[in-house]
Amino acid sequence: MSYQYSSLAGAVDDNASPLRQYLDQRYPNLEPVQADYRARAGTLLVGGTGASSGTLGAAFDYLLRFTCDAEYLPVTAVFAEPIFDRPDHIAVVWELATLAGHAYMRPLPENTLEIVSRASWALALCSELYRNPLVLPNSPLAEPIRSDRFTTEALLALAPSDALTEMRSLYLLALTELAEFLPDPSAAVAPGPTFAASQLCSADADLIADGVLISSAAKPITNHPAPHAEPRRHPQPGATPYPPEIRRILR
């Protein structure tokens, strides 16, 4: 009998799954732990702007991974059936990964930060199709796939301005809060590491840097302005001068 859950998150979220039932039985009284965590968490540093929290979390996860490893390969972004069956679509995903890899530059120029954020958002959308194929009809990728306009330029344009604002704020905050963990070129880095049990149920961590496991997550919180984010207009790709290596891809 095969295991029906394709991801660890899916098994944990399903109250009827064997894993969830085991966790509920093994750790029946989580409320005090959760309350203590919330009490120690401090004030909200980056408020929600209305962007999809799920996509935002995945996109920022990619941004963080590429910040540490310019050559990181986001393989889950190509595993979705509408992408994996098309070599031209796979080529677009690899171009997006090349663009996102410029996050390794520090300090990161403002216009380059926008491009790597757009590329990370597009990669997150591709990964969502793999993790949950049922989202395709309502995914922003549905139209580019249906109309055969699955191009680098089209996918870069999918990131909404509020998402770019929030990703910028999260990135700048991460550079400060994670400064001691973000590695120099000689550090041991494992972006998106998997584990022995990952062969049974798809699961990976966000990042391990010099032995420290770093996890990023996002959830919707309303009525909280983002103090680190200033309202700004985000130009479309190609509207501002980018480094030559980026312009070659955006040709």
Buried (B, 14 or more C-beta within 10 A) or exposed (E): EEEEBBBBBBBBEBEEBEBBEEBEEEEEEEEEEEEEEEEEEEEEBBBBBEBBBBBBBBBBBBBBBBBBBBEBBBEBBBBBEBBBEBEEBBBBBBBBBBBBBBBBBEEBEEBBBBBBBBBBBBBBBBBBBBBBEEBBEEBBBBEBBEEEEBBBBBBBBBBBEBBBBBBBBBBBBBBEEBEEBBBEEEEEBBBBEEEEEEEEBBBBBBBBBBEEEBEBEBEEEEEEEBEBBEEEEBEEBBEEEBEEEBEEBBE
